[in-house]
Amino acid sequence: MTKNFKMVAKTLYGLEELLAQELRQLGASNIEIGTRNVSFEGDTGFMYKVNLCCRTAIKVLKPITAFNIFTEEDLYKKIYAIPWEHYMEADGSLAVDSTVYSEKFTHSQYISLKTKDAIVDRFRDKEGERPDVDLDHPTLRINVHIDRNICTVSLDSSGASLHKRGYKVENTLAPINEVLAAGIIMLTGWSGQCDFMDPMCGSGTIATEAAMIACNIPPNLNRDEFGFETWPDFDVDLYEVIENAALKKIKDFHFKIYASDKDAFALRKAKANIKSANLSEFIEVKEQDFFESKKETERSMFIVFNPPYDERLSLDDIEAFYGSIGNTLKRGYPGTQAWMITSNMEALKRVGLRPSRRIKLYNGKLESKLVRYDMYEGSKKAKKN
């Protein structure tokens, strides 16, 4: 039986509680919530499971050592002393990512370079050959985290960021990150209990993540590779057991997901991505201007969307656009719970509806709000009575 060890899963700001909840449900122990990360314990099979099944994790790191450093020479010597030959072959390749929160060490790229030099020098001194650097598909991806004088060195079990699910074959101009899309849906409380709609769907990310949540499909099932697959101790049989167990938990979904947009070019991309994810039977895609639409069913519905912020996608009159969002929801969508994320706080005021919830998130580097509007059948007063 393999021993449990500590791991750290990185996430986006505001999704830490969701990630801890996911880890708990998967069976993690000793869960501790940090800022943009959650630490936990599990064995090798659990590490595989988290990478495959966690919707809100961006990276899953396996710390191998931590030490104090006070100079660049300290860093070099202590990285050099790590037995890297246990983790990769001399003819392999490596990539180093660094994050730095320190007054003494301020340049993350320099820390990455110094780390790489120490590893390469150790291999050259001990084995007469050295690994290459490969930033895209390395044999081993290493993470160096410096907090003041404490340096933690971890192996990156994920490889490329876990938001790269593997289903996206087409992108629009301002696509939403897949981890953020999944996190937003989970924050709304929707898990497949009614119809779902994204009326400004772009490349279809929100609708695709919603379908995977409703059917309990592992979010990273379509990925080509994880970082741990090139590790010397990768157990392919164990991974297949984990994957098969996750596949057995996929369930059917008895409502409908609607993805619409007025941009025919974006819709072609959405259809391609949804088809790539094998989810076409669950998602109805149609060309439609939200402002000329109305709810076409008596059933209750969640609306979740990411309208333009006037940042990457610009609009002639952003405030009038947001005013139309409010008018359309009031006029055409009774009996719905509507959620939207935006970084444009001035435009948000023009929606003309009072949000019942506001949650702070970041979309990339933009501080944003996820807001909820409850659109009642009839008047709000009648609903309360």
C-alpha positions as CSV (number, residue, x, y, z in Angstrom):
1,M,0.0,0.0,0.0
2,T,1.4,3.4,-1.0
3,K,1.9,6.0,1.6
4,N,0.0,9.3,1.8
5,F,2.0,12.5,1.1
6,K,1.2,16.2,1.1
7,M,0.1,17.9,-2.1
8,V,-1.0,21.5,-3.0
9,A,-3.7,22.2,-5.5
10,K,-3.7,25.7,-6.9
11,T,-6.9,27.5,-8.0
12,L,-8.3,30.9,-8.8
13,Y,-9.2,33.5,-6.2
14,G,-12.7,32.9,-4.8
15,L,-12.8,29.2,-5.7
16,E,-10.7,27.9,-2.7
17,E,-13.8,26.7,-0.7
18,L,-15.2,24.9,-3.8
19,L,-11.8,23.2,-4.3
20,A,-11.7,22.1,-0.7
21,Q,-15.2,20.7,-1.0
22,E,-14.2,18.8,-4.2
23,L,-11.1,17.3,-2.5
24,R,-13.2,16.3,0.5
25,Q,-15.7,14.5,-1.7
26,L,-12.9,12.7,-3.6
27,G,-11.5,11.5,-0.2
28,A,-8.6,13.8,0.6
29,S,-7.4,14.1,4.2
30,N,-5.8,17.0,6.2
31,I,-7.3,19.7,4.0
32,E,-6.1,23.2,4.6
33,I,-7.4,26.2,2.7
34,G,-4.9,29.0,1.6
35,T,-5.2,31.9,-0.8
36,R,-5.6,30.5,-4.3
37,N,-4.5,27.1,-3.1
38,V,-5.6,24.2,-0.9
39,S,-3.2,21.7,0.7
40,F,-4.2,18.1,1.4
41,E,-2.9,14.6,1.7
42,G,-3.4,11.4,-0.4
43,D,-1.6,8.6,-2.1
44,T,-0.3,8.3,-5.7
45,G,-3.7,7.0,-7.0
46,F,-5.4,10.0,-5.3
47,M,-3.0,12.4,-7.1
48,Y,-4.1,10.8,-10.4
49,K,-7.7,11.1,-9.4
50,V,-7.5,14.8,-8.4
51,N,-5.9,15.7,-11.8
52,L,-8.6,13.8,-13.7
53,C,-11.7,14.8,-11.6
54,C,-11.2,18.2,-10.0
55,R,-13.0,21.0,-11.8
56,T,-11.6,23.9,-9.9
57,A,-7.9,22.9,-9.6
58,I,-5.4,24.6,-12.0
59,K,-2.3,22.6,-10.8
60,V,-1.6,19.7,-8.4
61,L,1.9,20.1,-6.9
62,K,3.8,17.4,-5.0
63,P,6.3,19.1,-2.7
64,I,9.6,17.2,-2.4
65,T,11.6,19.5,-0.1
66,A,11.7,22.9,1.6
67,F,14.6,24.9,3.0
68,N,15.7,28.4,4.1
69,I,17.6,30.5,1.6
70,F,19.3,33.9,2.1
71,T,21.3,34.3,-1.0
72,E,21.2,33.2,-4.7
73,E,24.2,30.9,-3.8
74,D,22.1,29.2,-1.1
75,L,19.4,28.5,-3.7
76,Y,21.9,27.1,-6.2
77,K,23.6,24.8,-3.7
78,K,20.4,23.4,-2.1
79,I,18.7,22.8,-5.5
80,Y,22.0,21.1,-6.7
81,A,21.9,18.8,-3.6
82,I,18.5,17.4,-4.5
83,P,18.8,13.9,-6.1
84,W,17.2,14.8,-9.4
85,E,18.2,11.5,-10.9
86,H,15.4,9.9,-8.8
87,Y,12.9,12.0,-10.7
88,M,14.1,12.0,-14.3
89,E,16.8,10.7,-16.7
90,A,19.8,12.8,-17.9
91,D,18.5,12.6,-21.5
92,G,15.1,13.9,-20.5
93,S,13.8,17.5,-20.5
94,L,12.7,20.0,-17.8
95,A,10.8,23.2,-17.3
96,V,10.8,25.4,-14.1
97,D,8.0,27.6,-13.0
98,S,8.7,30.0,-10.1
99,T,6.5,32.2,-7.8
100,V,8.3,34.6,-5.5
101,Y,7.0,36.6,-2.5
102,S,10.2,38.0,-1.0
103,E,12.0,41.3,-0.6
104,K,15.4,39.6,-1.3
105,F,14.3,37.5,-4.3
106,T,12.1,39.5,-6.6
107,H,12.6,38.1,-10.1
108,S,10.8,34.8,-10.7
109,Q,12.4,34.2,-14.1
110,Y,15.8,34.6,-12.6
111,I,14.9,32.1,-9.9
112,S,13.8,29.6,-12.6
113,L,17.0,30.1,-14.5
114,K,19.2,29.6,-11.4
115,T,17.2,26.4,-10.5
116,K,17.6,25.1,-14.0
117,D,21.4,25.8,-13.9
118,A,21.7,23.8,-10.6
119,I,19.8,20.8,-11.9
120,V,21.7,20.7,-15.3
121,D,25.1,21.1,-13.5
122,R,24.3,18.2,-11.2
123,F,23.5,15.9,-14.1
124,R,26.6,17.0,-16.1
125,D,28.9,16.5,-13.1
126,K,27.4,13.1,-12.1
127,E,26.5,11.6,-15.5
128,G,28.4,13.5,-18.1
129,E,25.2,14.6,-19.9
130,R,22.5,17.1,-19.2
131,P,18.7,17.4,-19.7
132,D,17.4,19.9,-22.2
133,V,14.9,22.6,-21.5
134,D,11.4,22.1,-23.0
135,L,8.8,24.6,-21.9
136,D,5.9,22.9,-23.7
137,H,6.2,19.1,-23.1
138,P,9.0,18.5,-20.5
139,T,9.7,15.1,-18.9
140,L,9.6,16.9,-15.6
141,R,7.9,20.2,-14.7
142,I,9.3,21.7,-11.5
143,N,7.7,24.4,-9.3
144,V,9.8,26.7,-7.0
145,H,7.8,28.8,-4.5
146,I,9.7,31.3,-2.4
147,D,7.9,33.0,0.5
148,R,10.3,35.4,2.2
149,N,13.2,33.1,3.0
150,I,11.5,29.7,2.7
151,C,11.9,27.9,-0.6
152,T,9.6,25.0,-1.4
153,V,10.4,22.8,-4.4
154,S,7.6,20.7,-5.9
155,L,7.0,18.4,-8.8
156,D,4.2,19.6,-11.0
157,S,1.9,16.5,-11.5
158,S,-0.4,18.3,-13.9
159,G,1.9,19.5,-16.6
160,A,0.0,22.1,-18.6
161,S,-2.6,24.0,-16.6
162,L,-5.7,21.9,-15.8
163,H,-7.9,24.6,-17.4
164,K,-6.7,23.1,-20.7
165,R,-9.3,20.3,-20.7
166,G,-8.5,19.0,-24.1
167,Y,-11.9,19.5,-25.7
168,K,-11.4,23.1,-27.0
169,V,-10.5,23.0,-30.7
170,E,-11.6,26.6,-31.4
171,N,-11.3,29.9,-29.5
172,T,-13.1,33.2,-29.7
173,L,-11.5,36.6,-28.9
174,A,-12.2,36.7,-25.2
175,P,-12.8,33.1,-24.0
176,I,-13.5,32.4,-20.3
177,N,-11.1,30.1,-18.5
178,E,-12.6,26.6,-18.2
179,V,-11.7,26.4,-14.4
180,L,-13.4,29.8,-13.8
181,A,-16.5,28.7,-15.9
182,A,-16.8,25.5,-13.9
183,G,-16.3,27.4,-10.6
184,I,-19.0,29.9,-11.5
185,I,-21.5,27.2,-12.2
186,M,-20.7,25.4,-9.0
187,L,-21.0,28.7,-7.1
188,T,-24.6,29.1,-8.5
189,G,-25.6,25.8,-7.0
190,W,-26.7,24.4,-10.4
191,S,-25.8,20.7,-10.8
192,G,-28.3,19.6,-13.4
193,Q,-31.6,20.0,-11.5
194,C,-33.3,22.1,-14.2
195,D,-32.8,23.7,-17.6
196,F,-29.7,25.8,-18.1
197,M,-28.9,28.6,-20.6
198,D,-25.9,30.7,-21.6
199,P,-27.4,33.4,-23.9
200,M,-23.9,34.9,-24.9
201,C,-22.1,31.6,-25.2
202,G,-19.1,32.6,-27.4
203,S,-17.0,29.5,-27.8
204,G,-19.3,27.4,-25.6
205,T,-17.2,27.0,-22.5
206,I,-19.9,27.7,-19.9
207,A,-22.4,25.3,-21.6
208,T,-19.7,22.6,-22.0
209,E,-18.6,22.8,-18.4
210,A,-22.3,22.8,-17.3
211,A,-23.0,19.6,-19.3
212,M,-19.9,17.9,-17.7
213,I,-21.1,18.9,-14.2
214,A,-24.7,17.7,-14.9
215,C,-23.5,14.3,-16.2
216,N,-20.6,14.0,-13.7
217,I,-18.1,13.6,-16.5
218,P,-14.5,14.0,-15.3
219,P,-13.4,17.5,-16.5
220,N,-10.0,16.4,-17.8
221,L,-11.1,13.2,-19.5
222,N,-10.2,14.7,-22.9
223,R,-6.6,15.8,-22.0
224,D,-3.7,14.3,-24.0
225,E,-1.4,14.2,-21.1
226,F,-0.7,14.9,-17.4
227,G,2.7,15.7,-16.0
228,F,2.9,12.6,-13.9
229,E,2.7,10.3,-17.0
230,T,6.4,11.0,-17.8
231,W,7.6,10.4,-14.2
232,P,9.7,7.3,-13.6
233,D,7.2,5.8,-11.1
234,F,4.1,6.4,-13.3
235,D,1.8,3.4,-12.7
236,V,-0.3,3.1,-15.9
237,D,-2.4,0.2,-14.5
238,L,-3.3,2.2,-11.4
239,Y,-4.2,5.2,-13.5
240,E,-6.6,3.0,-15.7
241,V,-8.3,1.8,-12.5
242,I,-8.8,5.4,-11.3
243,E,-10.1,6.4,-14.8
244,N,-12.5,3.5,-15.1
245,A,-13.9,4.1,-11.6
246,A,-14.5,7.7,-12.5
247,L,-16.2,6.7,-15.8
248,K,-18.6,4.4,-13.9
249,K,-19.9,7.5,-12.0
250,I,-21.1,9.3,-15.2
251,K,-24.9,9.8,-15.0
252,D,-27.7,10.8,-17.4
253,F,-29.1,14.3,-17.5
254,H,-32.9,14.8,-18.1
255,F,-33.1,18.6,-18.7
256,K,-31.7,20.8,-21.5
257,I,-28.7,23.1,-21.8
258,Y,-29.2,26.0,-24.3
259,A,-26.2,27.9,-25.8
260,S,-27.0,30.9,-28.0
261,D,-25.2,33.9,-29.4
262,K,-26.0,36.4,-32.1
263,D,-22.5,35.9,-33.7
264,A,-22.7,33.1,-36.2
265,F,-18.8,32.9,-36.3
266,A,-18.6,32.3,-32.5
267,L,-21.4,29.7,-32.8
268,R,-19.5,27.6,-35.3
269,K,-16.6,27.5,-32.8
270,A,-19.0,26.6,-30.0
271,K,-20.4,23.7,-32.0
272,A,-17.0,22.5,-32.8
273,N,-15.9,22.5,-29.1
274,I,-19.1,20.9,-27.9
275,K,-18.8,18.2,-30.5
276,S,-15.1,17.7,-29.5
277,A,-16.3,17.1,-25.9
278,N,-18.9,14.6,-27.1
279,L,-21.7,16.6,-25.6
280,S,-23.8,17.6,-28.6
281,E,-26.8,15.5,-27.4
282,F,-27.0,17.6,-24.2
283,I,-26.5,21.1,-25.6
284,E,-28.8,22.9,-28.0
285,V,-26.9,25.6,-29.9
286,K,-28.7,28.3,-31.8
287,E,-28.1,31.7,-33.3
288,Q,-30.1,34.2,-31.3
289,D,-29.9,37.8,-30.1
290,F,-30.6,37.6,-26.4
291,F,-32.3,41.0,-26.4
292,E,-34.9,39.7,-28.8
293,S,-35.5,36.4,-27.0
294,K,-37.8,35.1,-24.3
295,K,-38.1,32.0,-22.2
296,E,-39.8,29.3,-24.3
297,T,-40.6,26.8,-21.5
298,E,-42.7,26.9,-18.3
299,R,-39.9,25.0,-16.5
300,S,-37.6,26.7,-14.1
301,M,-34.2,27.7,-15.5
302,F,-30.7,28.9,-14.5
303,I,-29.1,31.5,-16.8
304,V,-25.3,31.9,-16.5
305,F,-23.3,34.2,-18.8
306,N,-20.2,36.2,-19.3
307,P,-21.2,39.4,-21.2
308,P,-18.6,41.7,-22.7
309,Y,-16.9,44.0,-20.2
310,D,-15.7,46.6,-22.8
311,E,-12.1,45.4,-22.2
312,R,-11.0,42.7,-24.7
313,L,-14.4,43.0,-26.5
314,S,-15.4,46.6,-27.0
315,L,-19.0,47.9,-27.4
316,D,-20.2,51.3,-28.7
317,D,-22.4,51.9,-25.7
318,I,-21.6,49.4,-22.9
319,E,-24.1,51.1,-20.4
320,A,-27.0,50.8,-22.8
321,F,-26.0,47.1,-23.5
322,Y,-26.2,46.3,-19.7
323,G,-29.5,48.2,-19.5
324,S,-30.8,45.8,-22.2
325,I,-29.7,42.8,-20.2
326,G,-31.9,44.0,-17.3
327,N,-34.8,44.7,-19.5
328,T,-34.6,41.4,-21.3
329,L,-34.5,39.4,-18.0
330,K,-37.4,41.4,-16.6
331,R,-39.5,41.1,-19.7
332,G,-38.7,37.7,-21.0
333,Y,-37.4,35.4,-18.3
334,P,-39.8,35.0,-15.4
335,G,-39.1,32.0,-13.1
336,T,-35.3,32.1,-13.7
337,Q,-32.2,32.5,-11.5
338,A,-29.8,34.6,-13.6
339,W,-26.1,34.9,-12.9
340,M,-23.5,36.9,-14.7
341,I,-19.9,37.9,-14.2
342,T,-18.4,41.2,-15.2
343,S,-15.5,43.5,-14.3
344,N,-17.4,46.7,-15.5
345,M,-19.0,48.0,-12.2
346,E,-20.3,51.2,-13.8
347,A,-22.1,49.2,-16.5
348,L,-23.4,46.7,-14.0
349,K,-25.4,49.6,-12.3
350,R,-27.3,50.0,-15.5
351,V,-28.8,46.5,-15.3
352,G,-31.5,48.1,-13.1
353,L,-32.0,45.0,-11.0
354,R,-30.9,44.4,-7.4
355,P,-28.6,41.5,-7.1
356,S,-29.4,39.0,-4.3
357,R,-25.8,37.9,-4.2
358,R,-22.4,39.4,-5.2
359,I,-19.2,37.3,-5.2
360,K,-15.8,38.7,-5.8
361,L,-13.7,36.8,-8.4
362,Y,-11.0,37.5,-10.9
363,N,-11.4,36.9,-14.7
364,G,-7.7,36.8,-15.6
365,K,-6.3,39.9,-14.0
366,L,-9.6,41.8,-13.9
367,E,-11.3,42.0,-10.6
368,S,-14.9,41.0,-11.3
369,K,-18.2,40.4,-9.6
370,L,-20.4,37.4,-10.1
371,V,-24.0,38.6,-9.4
372,R,-27.3,36.8,-9.0
373,Y,-30.7,38.1,-10.1
374,D,-33.9,36.3,-9.0
375,M,-36.6,36.8,-11.7
376,Y,-39.9,35.9,-10.1
377,E,-43.1,34.8,-11.8
378,G,-45.4,37.8,-11.2
379,S,-44.4,40.4,-8.7
380,K,-41.7,39.9,-6.0
381,K,-44.3,41.0,-3.4
382,A,-46.7,38.2,-4.5
383,K,-43.7,35.7,-4.3
384,K,-43.0,36.7,-0.7
385,N,-46.6,36.4,0.3
